[in-house]
Amino acid sequence: MVRRSDRRNRLFAAVSCLALVPWGSAAEALAGEAKPPAVTEATPGLKRTILQKTDVPGTSYEATVLRLDLAPNFEIGRHTHPGPEISYLLEGDVTYLVDGQPPVQVSSGGSISFPMGSIHAAKVGPKGAVMVNTYVLEKGQPLLTKLPPQP
């Protein structure tokens, strides 16, 4: 059985390895075989586009980089991820609501990260938002688990 602290150490090691992983394949680019980003989920007010998905060398993890386009005043309900999340806001304002903590507002050019299992939600500002999120997850795990609203 893997202890939780051992699992976290492996995740942090996996994240640090990402700096060594090239963005896309040079061979694909040279051969003209690079594929356009895939829209993975489009719901009213939210569009997720996969920008990059790559194995983390020497682990059973993969990193996924997504672009999220969020409509004005869109609310992302409470959820959690089975690995760390790193978010960078390209445009707009987002207020994050992390269980047990005061709200945190992030504006264009700012970033925020959440450890594995952190329960959080978000409210997009009146101008909408565009962000780039990176997730490091064990292969086969879902991107997120939706949770009911806080009572």
Buried (B, 14 or more C-beta within 10 A) or exposed (E): EEEEEEEBEBBBEBBEBBEEEEEEEEEEEEEEEEEEEEEEEEEEBBBBBBBBEBEBEEBEBBBBBBBBBBBEEBBBEBBBBBBBBBBBBEBBBBBBBBEEEEEBEBEBEBEBEBEBEBBBBBBBBEEBBBBBBBBBBBEEBEBBEEBEEEE
